[in-house]
Amino acid sequence: MNTLETTDIQLGYIPLLDCTAILWAQHQGYFTEQGLNVTLVKEPSWASLRDRLAFGILDAAHCLSAMLPAAATGNDQLGIPLQTSLVLSTNRAFISLSQKLCYELKIHMQDSAQESAAKVVQALKQGDKIQLAHVFKQSIHHYCLREWLALADQELAKKYQPSTLPPSYMVDAISSQLIDGFCVGEPWNIQAQIEGYSYVIAESKQIIPEVADKVLATTHEWANKHPNTLNALQTAIQQAQHDLSTLQSLQPIWHMLEDSEIIRFNCSHLVHTYAFHKIQNIIRSFGTQDRPKPDDFEWIIQQMCKWDNLELDTAQIKNISTQCTGHLIE
């Protein structure tokens, strides 16, 4: 066994279903089996997590995939290179709108993404104030929201000004009528719908390609200095990912998510049954993740160019995409 460069790890995460493998690895002692003393740090927002990872307060983190090319281009205002070699989730975002707005605009859950976008865009053009939110500027959620609006009107999608809120605040925000809709990962869409505030009207798979959503990220510098430690960290999480796809019962994982205050609502095979099985299927999907692909980051960078006015040529995009998967381009 290779000697670990360090054993004490600060590992950050945001409360979402796709941090499940990280929490389960800790719960089952998989980090300890690899010789690691991991402290899990629940961060209040993606901005906080990004800053604390970049400046070395966190050693590794459950990260938005788009944070990596944003760091590589300096579009995050920090410019500290990040990298990943482990995907935690792929394209698992959803768009929810308030039940009040759905009623007023005659939006039905059976509507296609294009149909629901057209109804919202028409209302916006008529002067209605509709405030939508995403989780972070550099995220597939932001780009999914804009691409959804663009199904009806490209120019309006470009000009629209969404809010940015931490994932776990979305339910409170829509219940307080601070926002009219949002794009976020689970379980927050499901919770808002169960509590009667919103409906899930579209999913990212209908709108954008199958690209990495969350990844395990470190700074490039930390990864270079701690290759054996990073490998041990990934091995433990991959062991947990394997459990997610192979365990006969996910009940222990469900209880863990309740104890971690990620699942905060009553949901079972008897109550809110469809939501229960949806969550179970999503958790199962986290066990079958591919390695990060440069193509995923190329698409994300192209989105940055499209919506954030970033100017890069094809060669630069390819180089940055390669850097995001752990190969620094000098």
C-alpha positions in Angstrom: 0.0 0.0 0.0 1.3 3.4 -1.0 2.1 5.8 1.9 -0.5 8.4 2.4 0.8 12.0 2.2 -1.8 13.1 4.8 -4.5 11.3 6.7 -6.6 14.2 8.1 -9.1 15.4 5.4 -11.7 18.2 5.5 -14.3 17.1 3.0 -17.0 19.7 2.1 -20.5 19.0 0.8 -23.9 20.6 0.1 -27.0 18.8 1.4 -28.4 17.2 -1.8 -29.1 13.6 -2.7 -25.9 13.4 -4.8 -23.7 13.7 -1.8 -25.1 10.4 -0.6 -22.0 8.3 -1.6 -19.8 10.7 0.5 -22.0 10.4 3.5 -22.4 6.6 3.2 -18.6 6.2 2.9 -18.3 8.0 6.2 -21.2 6.1 7.8 -19.8 2.7 6.8 -16.2 3.5 7.8 -14.8 3.2 4.3 -12.6 6.3 4.7 -11.2 4.8 7.9 -10.5 1.5 6.1 -8.4 3.5 3.7 -6.4 5.0 6.6 -8.1 8.4 6.4 -9.6 10.6 9.2 -12.3 12.4 7.3 -14.3 15.3 8.7 -17.4 16.0 6.7 -18.2 19.8 6.5 -21.7 20.8 5.6 -21.4 24.1 3.7 -24.3 26.6 3.6 -23.9 27.6 -0.1 -22.0 26.7 -3.2 -20.1 30.1 -3.0 -18.9 29.2 0.5 -17.8 25.7 -0.6 -16.0 27.0 -3.7 -14.1 29.7 -1.7 -13.1 27.3 1.1 -11.9 24.7 -1.3 -9.9 27.1 -3.5 -8.1 28.6 -0.4 -7.3 25.3 1.2 -9.7 25.3 4.1 -11.3 22.2 2.6 -9.1 19.5 1.1 -11.7 18.1 -1.2 -15.4 18.7 -1.9 -18.7 17.7 -3.5 -18.6 20.3 -6.3 -20.6 21.6 -9.2 -18.9 20.4 -12.4 -19.0 23.9 -13.9 -16.9 25.3 -11.0 -13.9 23.6 -12.6 -13.8 25.3 -16.0 -14.9 28.6 -14.3 -11.8 28.3 -12.1 -9.6 27.4 -15.1 -10.7 30.5 -17.0 -10.8 32.8 -14.1 -14.5 33.3 -14.6 -15.0 32.6 -10.9 -12.9 35.7 -10.0 -10.4 33.4 -8.2 -8.6 31.5 -10.9 -7.3 28.7 -8.7 -7.3 25.5 -10.8 -9.5 22.7 -9.7 -9.7 19.1 -11.0 -11.6 15.9 -10.7 -11.4 12.2 -11.6 -14.6 11.1 -10.0 -18.2 11.9 -11.0 -20.9 11.9 -8.3 -23.9 12.6 -10.4 -24.9 13.2 -14.0 -27.6 15.7 -15.2 -30.1 15.2 -12.3 -31.6 18.7 -12.1 -35.3 19.6 -12.3 -37.3 22.8 -12.9 -40.2 23.5 -10.5 -42.8 26.3 -10.7 -45.1 27.5 -8.0 -48.5 25.9 -8.0 -50.1 29.4 -8.1 -48.1 30.2 -11.3 -48.9 26.9 -12.9 -52.6 27.6 -12.3 -52.5 31.1 -13.6 -50.5 30.2 -16.8 -52.3 26.9 -17.3 -49.1 24.9 -17.1 -49.6 21.2 -16.6 -47.1 18.6 -15.5 -47.9 16.8 -18.8 -46.6 19.7 -20.8 -43.4 19.3 -22.7 -40.4 21.5 -21.7 -41.0 23.6 -24.8 -44.7 24.1 -24.0 -44.1 25.1 -20.4 -41.3 27.5 -21.5 -43.6 29.1 -24.1 -46.2 29.8 -21.4 -43.7 31.4 -19.1 -42.0 33.4 -21.8 -45.4 34.7 -23.1 -46.2 35.9 -19.6 -42.9 37.6 -19.2 -43.3 39.4 -22.5 -46.7 40.6 -21.3 -45.0 42.2 -18.3 -45.6 39.6 -15.7 -43.0 39.5 -13.0 -41.8 35.9 -12.7 -38.7 35.4 -10.6 -36.8 32.1 -11.2 -33.8 30.9 -9.3 -30.8 28.6 -9.8 -28.2 27.4 -7.3 -25.0 29.1 -8.7 -23.9 31.0 -11.8 -21.4 28.3 -12.8 -23.8 25.3 -12.8 -25.7 23.1 -15.2 -28.8 24.4 -13.3 -28.1 27.9 -14.5 -27.6 26.7 -18.1 -30.6 24.4 -18.0 -32.8 27.3 -16.9 -31.6 29.5 -19.7 -31.8 26.7 -22.3 -35.4 26.0 -21.2 -36.4 29.6 -21.7 -34.5 29.6 -25.0 -36.8 26.8 -26.2 -39.3 29.7 -26.5 -37.2 32.8 -27.0 -33.4 32.9 -27.3 -33.1 36.7 -26.8 -35.3 36.7 -23.7 -33.3 33.8 -22.3 -30.1 35.8 -22.7 -31.5 38.9 -21.0 -33.4 37.2 -18.2 -32.0 37.8 -14.7 -32.5 34.8 -12.4 -31.8 34.8 -8.6 -29.1 32.7 -7.0 -30.0 30.7 -3.9 -28.5 27.8 -2.0 -30.3 24.5 -2.8 -31.7 23.9 0.7 -33.3 27.4 0.7 -35.4 26.9 -2.4 -38.4 25.4 -0.5 -38.5 28.3 2.0 -38.1 30.9 -0.8 -41.0 29.5 -2.9 -43.2 29.0 0.2 -42.5 32.7 1.1 -43.3 33.8 -2.5 -39.8 35.3 -2.8 -39.4 33.3 -6.0 -41.9 31.7 -8.5 -39.8 28.8 -9.6 -36.3 27.2 -9.5 -33.9 24.7 -11.0 -32.2 22.5 -8.4 -31.3 19.0 -7.7 -33.3 16.7 -5.4 -34.7 16.3 -2.9 -35.7 20.0 -2.9 -38.1 19.8 -5.8 -39.9 16.8 -4.3 -40.1 18.4 -0.9 -41.6 21.6 -2.3 -44.2 19.6 -4.3 -45.1 17.4 -1.4 -45.6 20.4 0.8 -47.9 21.9 -1.8 -45.9 24.9 -3.0 -44.8 23.8 -6.5 -44.9 21.3 -9.3 -41.9 19.7 -11.1 -42.6 20.8 -14.7 -39.4 19.7 -16.5 -36.2 17.8 -16.0 -32.8 18.7 -17.2 -32.5 15.5 -19.2 -35.2 16.9 -21.5 -33.3 20.1 -22.1 -29.5 19.6 -21.9 -27.1 16.7 -22.7 -26.0 14.0 -20.3 -23.1 15.8 -18.6 -21.5 15.6 -15.2 -23.4 17.6 -12.6 -21.5 17.0 -9.3 -17.9 15.8 -9.0 -15.4 15.2 -6.3 -13.0 18.1 -6.7 -9.7 19.3 -5.3 -7.3 22.0 -6.3 -4.7 20.9 -8.8 -2.0 21.8 -6.3 -3.5 19.6 -3.6 -3.9 16.7 -6.0 -0.3 16.9 -7.1 0.9 16.9 -3.5 -1.3 14.2 -2.3 -1.8 11.6 -5.0 -2.0 8.6 -2.7 -4.4 10.3 -0.3 -6.6 11.3 -3.2 -6.7 7.8 -4.5 -7.6 6.5 -1.1 -10.4 9.1 -0.8 -11.8 8.1 -4.2 -11.5 4.4 -3.5 -13.7 4.8 -0.3 -16.3 6.8 -2.2 -16.3 4.4 -5.1 -17.0 1.6 -2.6 -19.9 3.6 -1.3 -21.1 4.1 -4.9 -21.0 0.4 -5.5 -23.3 -0.1 -2.4 -25.8 2.4 -3.8 -26.4 0.3 -6.9 -26.2 -3.1 -5.3 -27.7 -3.0 -1.8 -31.0 -4.9 -1.7 -32.5 -2.4 0.6 -31.8 1.4 0.7 -33.5 1.8 4.1 -30.2 2.3 6.0 -29.2 5.0 3.5 -32.7 6.6 3.7 -32.3 6.8 7.5 -28.9 8.3 7.1 -30.3 11.0 4.8 -33.0 11.8 7.3 -30.5 12.0 10.1 -28.4 14.4 7.9 -31.5 16.5 7.3 -31.4 16.0 3.6 -34.7 14.2 3.5 -36.9 16.3 5.7 -40.4 15.0 4.8 -42.6 11.9 5.3 -42.1 9.7 2.3 -42.3 5.9 2.0 -43.7 3.0 0.0 -47.0 3.9 1.6 -47.0 7.7 1.7 -46.1 9.8 -1.3 -45.2 6.5 -3.0 -44.2 7.9 -6.4 -41.8 10.4 -4.8 -40.4 7.6 -2.6 -39.5 5.4 -5.6 -38.2 8.4 -7.6 -35.8 9.2 -4.8 -34.8 5.5 -4.6 -34.1 5.4 -8.3 -32.1 8.6 -8.2 -29.9 7.2 -5.3 -29.4 4.0 -7.3 -28.2 6.0 -10.3 -25.3 7.5 -8.3 -23.8 4.0 -8.1 -23.1 3.9 -11.9 -21.1 6.9 -12.7 -18.5 7.1 -15.5 -15.1 8.9 -15.1 -15.2 12.6 -15.9 -15.1 13.2 -19.7 -13.5 16.2 -21.3 -16.5 16.4 -23.6 -18.7 17.2 -20.5 -16.5 20.2 -19.7 -16.3 21.3 -23.3 -20.1 21.6 -23.3 -20.1 23.5 -20.1 -17.5 26.0 -21.4 -19.5 26.4 -24.6 -22.4 27.4 -22.3 -20.2 29.9 -20.6 -19.3 31.4 -23.9 -23.0 31.4 -24.9 -24.5 32.9 -21.8 -21.7 34.6 -19.9 -19.9 36.2 -23.0 -16.7 34.2 -22.4 -14.5 34.3 -25.5 -12.4 31.2 -26.2 -11.3 29.4 -29.3 -11.7 25.7 -29.9 -8.1 24.9 -28.9 -8.5 26.8 -25.6 -11.8 25.0 -24.8 -10.2 21.6 -25.4 -7.1 22.5 -23.2 -9.3 23.8 -20.4 -11.5 20.7 -20.6 -8.4 18.4 -20.3 -7.2 20.5 -17.3 -10.5 19.9 -15.5 -9.9 16.1 -15.6 -6.5 16.5 -13.9 -4.0 17.3 -16.7 -2.6 20.8 -16.3 -1.9 22.6 -19.6 1.2 24.7 -19.3 
